[in-house]
């Protein structure tokens, strides 16, 4: 079965006709084959036609399409009255995602607890209209894309303490970034930026703090290192290439050899494959018996990267067993779509040849979207522990869910984001639109973590210590379990560097906007 690689999908649906538009010279675009021009008296605006497009395609592909009302009831054009086209389309998409109710909560599956006026999964990539492929959600300016390209100062921070007395801790610096090159490290404390001191008025200071570190071209930073040494540095925004594997280490106990690595993003496989291979070559050479994977800041990315990593982790005994399935709605599975039949896309087949297929030629069946293990890591682990936070999402959750039926899996940290939904882009009127399209399920047919994956052991993201330090709460909890078979109560104690009972209360985490999603870039044809 060929697995053509998705390249571009360009479509624009007019109600009730199809019409194709380029981003440029919209007024000059000529009708294409099989397109019927609307009668002059029935002409409608571009934004109204795009609004119709979103709704009609949702009727075909939206995962919860069986709960959508009729066109007449929904009336997509009621949401397209604003002066800014992109904002109008977001309103249409948002209201589409109000359908599909999670029985566990009584709220839409796409209900966003952080921002009730935003979607949780589906989104429109604003920057794609100008040719970007950075996978930006809504109106954010992403500074780190899924190919490892950064364009920022290169750090992630956490604000710990209470509103009137908090510390700015560096949680992460991206390899190759200005912050990393300047020597800034996890555990360092920032006290002053561009002459402004922070730490005494949380609500008032957060906006200016965020602007200074994530929207400015440069920043003069003062603080002290994790060892207490004062520092002052100037960071200038640059373009850089970073890595997905932030750190890897091996720990030796009496009877255990524990592998550990921090994985920051399921970026494009061509970008991260070499790093993952190098890490697992080290693990294989050392003969590790157990593995800790740190996904605390990993928002997801490409599914084929998750599959590659899963095969590195899997023991040979899993060869040929089901890894996961992708489950589309019944309309897609039964090939009963109304509008996708009008669309074609150019892809590359397994031989590297460019081919043109129609969406109805693609295989949306469960059997056609079942992925099986093909182990390549040559390791045989006894216990697999994941370190997670509320920022752990999508492809990261897929990786965790994959191994639950097969290995002794334990989870440490805080409940994850909750996104068992994946997608691939449809380009509508020049915008890449990511509808919730399919649900990923493991070999036990489990996928019910829309509200997040719960942990076996709660622990703080203790940014006072480096990754892999046995004084860091989450890592200590994971390591103790592997060595002793139990979660030690000592992990609930405060960090030795925290001076008060509230010092490890994380008020907020700030970083450049980072993708949360699960992208399928392999499309199977019949």
Secondary structure, 3 states (H helix, E strand, C coil): CCEEEEEECEECECCCCECCCCCCCCCCCCCCCCCCCCCHHHCCCHHHHHHHHHHHHHHHHCCCHHHCCCHHHHCHHHHCCCCCHHHHHHHHHHHHCCCCEECCCCEECCECCCCCCCECCCEEEHHHHHCCCCCCCECCCCCECCCCEEEECCEEEEEEEECCEEEEEEEEECCCCHHHHCCCCCCCEEEEECCEECCCCHHHHHHHHHHHHHCCCEEEEEEECCCCCEEEEEEECEEEECCCEEEEEEEECCCCEEEEEEECCECCHHHHHHHHHHHHHHHHHHCCCEEEEECCCCCEEEHHHHHHHHHHHCCHHHCCCEEEEEEECHHHHCCCCCCHHHCEEEEECCCCCEEEEEHHHECCCCHHHEEECCCCCCCCCCEEEEEECCCCCCHHHHHHHHHHCCCEEEEEECCCCCCCEEECCEEECCEEEECCCEEEECCCCCCCCCCCCCCCEECCCCCCCCCCCCCCHHHHHHHHHHHHCCCCHHHHCCCCCCCCCCCCCEEEEEECCCCCEEECCEEEEC
